Amino acid sequence: MAIANNARNVSYGKPKYGGVAYRAPIGTPLPESPDEPLDSAFENVGYLNQDGISLATDSSTASITDMGGITVLTIVTSSSETYTLVMLETNERAAKARFGDQNVRVDELGNMEITHNGLPTDQSSWVFEISLTGNRADRMVIPSASISEAAEITYNLSDAKGWGVTLAANADSRIDGGTSREYIAALIDDFEIVTSTGDTAPESSMTVGASQTLAVKVQVEDRGEVKITKGFTVTSSAPETLLAEGVKITAKKAGKATVTVTVGGTSKSFDITVAAAG
């Protein structure tokens, strides 16, 4: 049976609240889902201008024709991918992204010294965090990117100063030789928090040293109910009392904590009381 059109799949590309473009040193561990937390090495470069982020793919092809001039085979001989953005904030993170880490110095007061010497040679990892309709996450991961072009910088009273760059995405073995990888969250109607070993709700009382591994039963549009044990995030309001590691929670000391589980932009919470052992 054919699936009907769905307006929920139509979206603008808005920046995720808190930041949209993050940069990290090459080799930083990469996220592998739409909503898992970024490694702490990823730094937010700040606001981007109203044009947002543009993705362009450039390909060259070669064709073989028969003696009658009919094309019988076309192959792709080369392909490249670039991302273009303009960073609006004049901050250390954006400066290093534009001019290169080694060309930016910041003193204890925050004064910046930037050496302009052409395009930087640094390769960096980038992550773009886009929010679709209904806070649905759309995450673009670029394991290795080089600046291939820098936009003209204009100083006047009518336009905001910005540092514009074009990032050339390089092939990377961590994403099977691709240049970037996109993670888009599913359309979630509802979900229930359960344990990984059954369909029961997590225990609301734990003793120090005990642990629980969480799972979620998700109502996915066009797919029905699905139980998953990864691809969602778990956080604790009091890590010193109840530590969340991946999808596992462990009681560390007596007290109370709130556990929040997030699936595809939708979050639910529950409280846990931890008692001393013995």
Contacts in CASP RR format, 6 or more apart in sequence:
PFRMAT RR
TARGET T0000
AUTHOR 0000-0000-0000
METHOD contacts of the structure
MODEL  1
MAIANNARNVSYGKPKYGGVAYRAPIGTPLPESPDEPLDSAFENVGYLNQ
DGISLATDSSTASITDMGGITVLTIVTSSSETYTLVMLETNERAAKARFG
DQNVRVDELGNMEITHNGLPTDQSSWVFEISLTGNRADRMVIPSASISEA
AEITYNLSDAKGWGVTLAANADSRIDGGTSREYIAALIDDFEIVTSTGDT
APESSMTVGASQTLAVKVQVEDRGEVKITKGFTVTSSAPETLLAEGVKIT
AKKAGKATVTVTVGGTSKSFDITVAAAG
3 222 0 8 1.000
6 187 0 8 1.000
6 221 0 8 1.000
8 133 0 8 1.000
8 187 0 8 1.000
8 221 0 8 1.000
9 187 0 8 1.000
10 133 0 8 1.000
11 132 0 8 1.000
11 133 0 8 1.000
11 136 0 8 1.000
11 138 0 8 1.000
12 132 0 8 1.000
12 133 0 8 1.000
13 130 0 8 1.000
13 131 0 8 1.000
13 132 0 8 1.000
13 138 0 8 1.000
14 130 0 8 1.000
14 131 0 8 1.000
14 132 0 8 1.000
15 48 0 8 1.000
15 52 0 8 1.000
15 129 0 8 1.000
15 130 0 8 1.000
15 131 0 8 1.000
16 129 0 8 1.000
16 130 0 8 1.000
16 131 0 8 1.000
16 137 0 8 1.000
17 131 0 8 1.000
18 44 0 8 1.000
19 44 0 8 1.000
19 46 0 8 1.000
19 129 0 8 1.000
20 46 0 8 1.000
20 48 0 8 1.000
20 52 0 8 1.000
20 53 0 8 1.000
20 128 0 8 1.000
20 129 0 8 1.000
20 130 0 8 1.000
21 44 0 8 1.000
21 45 0 8 1.000
21 46 0 8 1.000
21 48 0 8 1.000
21 53 0 8 1.000
21 85 0 8 1.000
21 87 0 8 1.000
21 126 0 8 1.000
21 127 0 8 1.000
21 128 0 8 1.000
21 129 0 8 1.000
22 38 0 8 1.000
22 42 0 8 1.000
22 43 0 8 1.000
22 44 0 8 1.000
22 45 0 8 1.000
22 126 0 8 1.000
22 127 0 8 1.000
22 128 0 8 1.000
22 129 0 8 1.000
23 42 0 8 1.000
23 43 0 8 1.000
23 45 0 8 1.000
23 93 0 8 1.000
23 96 0 8 1.000
23 97 0 8 1.000
23 124 0 8 1.000
23 125 0 8 1.000
23 126 0 8 1.000
24 39 0 8 1.000
24 41 0 8 1.000
24 42 0 8 1.000
24 43 0 8 1.000
24 124 0 8 1.000
24 125 0 8 1.000
24 126 0 8 1.000
24 127 0 8 1.000
25 41 0 8 1.000
25 124 0 8 1.000
25 125 0 8 1.000
26 122 0 8 1.000
26 123 0 8 1.000
26 124 0 8 1.000
26 125 0 8 1.000
26 143 0 8 1.000
26 144 0 8 1.000
27 125 0 8 1.000
27 143 0 8 1.000
28 39 0 8 1.000
28 41 0 8 1.000
28 42 0 8 1.000
28 125 0 8 1.000
29 39 0 8 1.000
30 39 0 8 1.000
30 125 0 8 1.000
30 127 0 8 1.000
30 141 0 8 1.000
30 143 0 8 1.000
30 174 0 8 1.000
30 175 0 8 1.000
31 37 0 8 1.000
31 38 0 8 1.000
31 39 0 8 1.000
31 127 0 8 1.000
31 139 0 8 1.000
31 141 0 8 1.000
31 183 0 8 1.000
32 183 0 8 1.000
33 183 0 8 1.000
33 230 0 8 1.000
33 231 0 8 1.000
34 137 0 8 1.000
34 138 0 8 1.000
34 139 0 8 1.000
34 183 0 8 1.000
34 184 0 8 1.000
34 185 0 8 1.000
34 231 0 8 1.000
34 264 0 8 1.000
35 137 0 8 1.000
35 139 0 8 1.000
35 185 0 8 1.000
35 231 0 8 1.000
35 232 0 8 1.000
35 233 0 8 1.000
35 262 0 8 1.000
35 263 0 8 1.000
35 264 0 8 1.000
35 265 0 8 1.000
36 231 0 8 1.000
36 233 0 8 1.000
37 233 0 8 1.000
38 127 0 8 1.000
42 125 0 8 1.000
42 127 0 8 1.000
43 93 0 8 1.000
44 93 0 8 1.000
45 87 0 8 1.000
45 89 0 8 1.000
45 91 0 8 1.000
45 93 0 8 1.000
45 94 0 8 1.000
45 97 0 8 1.000
46 87 0 8 1.000
46 88 0 8 1.000
46 89 0 8 1.000
46 91 0 8 1.000
46 93 0 8 1.000
46 94 0 8 1.000
47 87 0 8 1.000
47 88 0 8 1.000
47 89 0 8 1.000
48 85 0 8 1.000
48 86 0 8 1.000
48 87 0 8 1.000
48 88 0 8 1.000
49 85 0 8 1.000
49 86 0 8 1.000
49 88 0 8 1.000
49 160 0 8 1.000
49 162 0 8 1.000
51 85 0 8 1.000
51 86 0 8 1.000
52 85 0 8 1.000
52 86 0 8 1.000
53 83 0 8 1.000
53 84 0 8 1.000
53 85 0 8 1.000
53 128 0 8 1.000
53 130 0 8 1.000
53 140 0 8 1.000
54 83 0 8 1.000
54 84 0 8 1.000
54 85 0 8 1.000
55 81 0 8 1.000
55 82 0 8 1.000
55 83 0 8 1.000
55 140 0 8 1.000
56 81 0 8 1.000
56 82 0 8 1.000
56 83 0 8 1.000
56 84 0 8 1.000
57 79 0 8 1.000
57 80 0 8 1.000
57 81 0 8 1.000
58 79 0 8 1.000
58 80 0 8 1.000
58 81 0 8 1.000
58 82 0 8 1.000
59 76 0 8 1.000
59 78 0 8 1.000
59 79 0 8 1.000
59 80 0 8 1.000
60 76 0 8 1.000
60 77 0 8 1.000
60 78 0 8 1.000
60 79 0 8 1.000
61 74 0 8 1.000
61 75 0 8 1.000
61 76 0 8 1.000
61 77 0 8 1.000
62 74 0 8 1.000
62 75 0 8 1.000
62 77 0 8 1.000
63 71 0 8 1.000
63 73 0 8 1.000
63 74 0 8 1.000
63 75 0 8 1.000
64 71 0 8 1.000
64 72 0 8 1.000
64 73 0 8 1.000
64 74 0 8 1.000
65 71 0 8 1.000
65 72 0 8 1.000
66 72 0 8 1.000
80 168 0 8 1.000
80 169 0 8 1.000
80 179 0 8 1.000
81 168 0 8 1.000
81 169 0 8 1.000
81 179 0 8 1.000
81 180 0 8 1.000
82 148 0 8 1.000
82 166 0 8 1.000
82 167 0 8 1.000
82 168 0 8 1.000
82 169 0 8 1.000
83 126 0 8 1.000
83 128 0 8 1.000
83 140 0 8 1.000
83 142 0 8 1.000
83 145 0 8 1.000
83 166 0 8 1.000
83 167 0 8 1.000
83 169 0 8 1.000
83 180 0 8 1.000
84 164 0 8 1.000
84 165 0 8 1.000
84 166 0 8 1.000
84 167 0 8 1.000
85 164 0 8 1.000
85 165 0 8 1.000
85 167 0 8 1.000
86 151 0 8 1.000
86 162 0 8 1.000
86 163 0 8 1.000
86 164 0 8 1.000
86 165 0 8 1.000
87 94 0 8 1.000
87 97 0 8 1.000
87 98 0 8 1.000
87 162 0 8 1.000
87 163 0 8 1.000
87 164 0 8 1.000
87 165 0 8 1.000
88 160 0 8 1.000
88 161 0 8 1.000
88 162 0 8 1.000
90 112 0 8 1.000
90 161 0 8 1.000
90 162 0 8 1.000
92 104 0 8 1.000
92 106 0 8 1.000
92 110 0 8 1.000
92 112 0 8 1.000
94 163 0 8 1.000
95 104 0 8 1.000
95 112 0 8 1.000
95 114 0 8 1.000
95 163 0 8 1.000
96 103 0 8 1.000
96 104 0 8 1.000
97 124 0 8 1.000
97 163 0 8 1.000
97 165 0 8 1.000
98 120 0 8 1.000
98 147 0 8 1.000
98 150 0 8 1.000
98 163 0 8 1.000
98 164 0 8 1.000
98 165 0 8 1.000
99 114 0 8 1.000
99 115 0 8 1.000
99 116 0 8 1.000
99 120 0 8 1.000
100 120 0 8 1.000
100 121 0 8 1.000
100 122 0 8 1.000
101 120 0 8 1.000
101 122 0 8 1.000
102 122 0 8 1.000
103 114 0 8 1.000
103 115 0 8 1.000
103 116 0 8 1.000
103 117 0 8 1.000
103 120 0 8 1.000
104 112 0 8 1.000
104 113 0 8 1.000
104 114 0 8 1.000
104 115 0 8 1.000
105 112 0 8 1.000
105 113 0 8 1.000
105 114 0 8 1.000
106 112 0 8 1.000
106 113 0 8 1.000
107 113 0 8 1.000
118 150 0 8 1.000
119 147 0 8 1.000
119 148 0 8 1.000
119 149 0 8 1.000
119 150 0 8 1.000
120 147 0 8 1.000
121 146 0 8 1.000
122 146 0 8 1.000
122 147 0 8 1.000
123 144 0 8 1.000
123 145 0 8 1.000
123 146 0 8 1.000
123 170 0 8 1.000
124 144 0 8 1.000
124 145 0 8 1.000
125 141 0 8 1.000
125 142 0 8 1.000
125 143 0 8 1.000
125 144 0 8 1.000
125 145 0 8 1.000
126 141 0 8 1.000
126 142 0 8 1.000
126 145 0 8 1.000
126 167 0 8 1.000
127 139 0 8 1.000
127 140 0 8 1.000
127 141 0 8 1.000
127 142 0 8 1.000
128 139 0 8 1.000
128 140 0 8 1.000
128 142 0 8 1.000
129 137 0 8 1.000
129 139 0 8 1.000
130 137 0 8 1.000
130 138 0 8 1.000
130 139 0 8 1.000
130 140 0 8 1.000
131 137 0 8 1.000
131 138 0 8 1.000
132 138 0 8 1.000
132 184 0 8 1.000
132 185 0 8 1.000
134 265 0 8 1.000
135 264 0 8 1.000
135 265 0 8 1.000
135 266 0 8 1.000
136 184 0 8 1.000
136 185 0 8 1.000
136 187 0 8 1.000
136 264 0 8 1.000
136 265 0 8 1.000
137 183 0 8 1.000
137 184 0 8 1.000
137 185 0 8 1.000
137 264 0 8 1.000
137 265 0 8 1.000
138 182 0 8 1.000
138 183 0 8 1.000
138 184 0 8 1.000
138 185 0 8 1.000
139 182 0 8 1.000
139 183 0 8 1.000
139 184 0 8 1.000
140 180 0 8 1.000
140 181 0 8 1.000
140 182 0 8 1.000
141 175 0 8 1.000
141 180 0 8 1.000
141 181 0 8 1.000
141 182 0 8 1.000
141 183 0 8 1.000
142 167 0 8 1.000
142 169 0 8 1.000
142 179 0 8 1.000
142 180 0 8 1.000
143 170 0 8 1.000
143 172 0 8 1.000
143 174 0 8 1.000
143 175 0 8 1.000
143 180 0 8 1.000
143 181 0 8 1.000
144 169 0 8 1.000
144 170 0 8 1.000
144 171 0 8 1.000
144 172 0 8 1.000
145 167 0 8 1.000
145 168 0 8 1.000
145 169 0 8 1.000
145 170 0 8 1.000
146 167 0 8 1.000
146 168 0 8 1.000
146 170 0 8 1.000
147 165 0 8 1.000
147 166 0 8 1.000
147 167 0 8 1.000
147 168 0 8 1.000
148 166 0 8 1.000
148 167 0 8 1.000
148 168 0 8 1.000
149 165 0 8 1.000
149 166 0 8 1.000
150 163 0 8 1.000
150 164 0 8 1.000
150 165 0 8 1.000
150 166 0 8 1.000
151 163 0 8 1.000
151 164 0 8 1.000
151 165 0 8 1.000
151 166 0 8 1.000
153 161 0 8 1.000
153 162 0 8 1.000
153 163 0 8 1.000
153 164 0 8 1.000
154 161 0 8 1.000
155 161 0 8 1.000
169 179 0 8 1.000
169 180 0 8 1.000
170 179 0 8 1.000
171 177 0 8 1.000
171 178 0 8 1.000
171 179 0 8 1.000
172 178 0 8 1.000
172 179 0 8 1.000
175 181 0 8 1.000
185 263 0 8 1.000
185 264 0 8 1.000
185 265 0 8 1.000
186 218 0 8 1.000
186 220 0 8 1.000
186 221 0 8 1.000
186 264 0 8 1.000
187 220 0 8 1.000
187 221 0 8 1.000
187 222 0 8 1.000
188 218 0 8 1.000
188 219 0 8 1.000
188 220 0 8 1.000
188 221 0 8 1.000
188 263 0 8 1.000
188 264 0 8 1.000
188 265 0 8 1.000
188 266 0 8 1.000
189 219 0 8 1.000
189 220 0 8 1.000
189 221 0 8 1.000
190 218 0 8 1.000
190 219 0 8 1.000
190 266 0 8 1.000
191 216 0 8 1.000
191 217 0 8 1.000
191 218 0 8 1.000
191 219 0 8 1.000
191 261 0 8 1.000
191 263 0 8 1.000
191 266 0 8 1.000
191 268 0 8 1.000
192 201 0 8 1.000
192 216 0 8 1.000
192 217 0 8 1.000
193 201 0 8 1.000
193 202 0 8 1.000
193 214 0 8 1.000
193 215 0 8 1.000
193 216 0 8 1.000
193 261 0 8 1.000
193 268 0 8 1.000
193 270 0 8 1.000
194 200 0 8 1.000
194 201 0 8 1.000
194 202 0 8 1.000
194 214 0 8 1.000
194 215 0 8 1.000
194 216 0 8 1.000
194 217 0 8 1.000
194 227 0 8 1.000
195 201 0 8 1.000
195 202 0 8 1.000
195 212 0 8 1.000
195 213 0 8 1.000
195 214 0 8 1.000
195 215 0 8 1.000
196 213 0 8 1.000
196 214 0 8 1.000
196 215 0 8 1.000
196 229 0 8 1.000
196 247 0 8 1.000
197 213 0 8 1.000
198 215 0 8 1.000
199 217 0 8 1.000
199 227 0 8 1.000
201 270 0 8 1.000
202 212 0 8 1.000
202 214 0 8 1.000
202 249 0 8 1.000
202 259 0 8 1.000
202 270 0 8 1.000
202 272 0 8 1.000
203 212 0 8 1.000
203 272 0 8 1.000
204 270 0 8 1.000
204 271 0 8 1.000
204 272 0 8 1.000
204 273 0 8 1.000
205 272 0 8 1.000
205 273 0 8 1.000
205 274 0 8 1.000
205 275 0 8 1.000
206 212 0 8 1.000
206 242 0 8 1.000
206 251 0 8 1.000
206 272 0 8 1.000
206 273 0 8 1.000
206 274 0 8 1.000
206 275 0 8 1.000
207 251 0 8 1.000
207 274 0 8 1.000
207 275 0 8 1.000
207 276 0 8 1.000
207 277 0 8 1.000
207 278 0 8 1.000
208 251 0 8 1.000
208 252 0 8 1.000
208 253 0 8 1.000
208 254 0 8 1.000
208 274 0 8 1.000
208 275 0 8 1.000
208 276 0 8 1.000
208 277 0 8 1.000
209 250 0 8 1.000
209 251 0 8 1.000
209 252 0 8 1.000
209 277 0 8 1.000
210 250 0 8 1.000
210 251 0 8 1.000
211 248 0 8 1.000
211 249 0 8 1.000
211 250 0 8 1.000
211 251 0 8 1.000
212 248 0 8 1.000
212 249 0 8 1.000
213 229 0 8 1.000
213 247 0 8 1.000
213 248 0 8 1.000
213 249 0 8 1.000
214 234 0 8 1.000
214 247 0 8 1.000
214 248 0 8 1.000
214 249 0 8 1.000
214 259 0 8 1.000
214 261 0 8 1.000
215 227 0 8 1.000
215 228 0 8 1.000
215 229 0 8 1.000
215 247 0 8 1.000
216 227 0 8 1.000
216 228 0 8 1.000
216 232 0 8 1.000
216 261 0 8 1.000
216 263 0 8 1.000
217 225 0 8 1.000
217 226 0 8 1.000
217 227 0 8 1.000
218 225 0 8 1.000
218 226 0 8 1.000
218 227 0 8 1.000
218 228 0 8 1.000
218 263 0 8 1.000
219 225 0 8 1.000
220 226 0 8 1.000
229 247 0 8 1.000
230 247 0 8 1.000
231 263 0 8 1.000
232 247 0 8 1.000
232 261 0 8 1.000
232 262 0 8 1.000
232 263 0 8 1.000
232 264 0 8 1.000
233 246 0 8 1.000
233 261 0 8 1.000
233 262 0 8 1.000
234 244 0 8 1.000
234 246 0 8 1.000
234 247 0 8 1.000
234 248 0 8 1.000
234 249 0 8 1.000
234 259 0 8 1.000
234 260 0 8 1.000
234 261 0 8 1.000
235 244 0 8 1.000
235 259 0 8 1.000
235 260 0 8 1.000
235 262 0 8 1.000
236 242 0 8 1.000
236 243 0 8 1.000
236 244 0 8 1.000
236 249 0 8 1.000
236 257 0 8 1.000
236 258 0 8 1.000
236 259 0 8 1.000
236 260 0 8 1.000
237 257 0 8 1.000
237 258 0 8 1.000
237 259 0 8 1.000
237 260 0 8 1.000
238 255 0 8 1.000
238 256 0 8 1.000
238 257 0 8 1.000
238 258 0 8 1.000
239 252 0 8 1.000
240 252 0 8 1.000
240 253 0 8 1.000
241 251 0 8 1.000
241 252 0 8 1.000
241 253 0 8 1.000
241 254 0 8 1.000
241 255 0 8 1.000
241 256 0 8 1.000
241 257 0 8 1.000
241 274 0 8 1.000
242 249 0 8 1.000
242 250 0 8 1.000
242 251 0 8 1.000
242 252 0 8 1.000
242 257 0 8 1.000
242 259 0 8 1.000
242 272 0 8 1.000
242 274 0 8 1.000
243 249 0 8 1.000
243 250 0 8 1.000
243 252 0 8 1.000
244 259 0 8 1.000
249 259 0 8 1.000
249 272 0 8 1.000
251 272 0 8 1.000
251 274 0 8 1.000
252 274 0 8 1.000
253 274 0 8 1.000
253 276 0 8 1.000
254 274 0 8 1.000
254 275 0 8 1.000
254 276 0 8 1.000
255 273 0 8 1.000
255 274 0 8 1.000
255 275 0 8 1.000
256 271 0 8 1.000
256 272 0 8 1.000
256 273 0 8 1.000
256 274 0 8 1.000
257 271 0 8 1.000
257 272 0 8 1.000
257 274 0 8 1.000
258 269 0 8 1.000
258 270 0 8 1.000
258 271 0 8 1.000
258 272 0 8 1.000
259 269 0 8 1.000
259 270 0 8 1.000
259 271 0 8 1.000
259 272 0 8 1.000
260 267 0 8 1.000
260 268 0 8 1.000
260 269 0 8 1.000
261 267 0 8 1.000
261 268 0 8 1.000
261 269 0 8 1.000
END
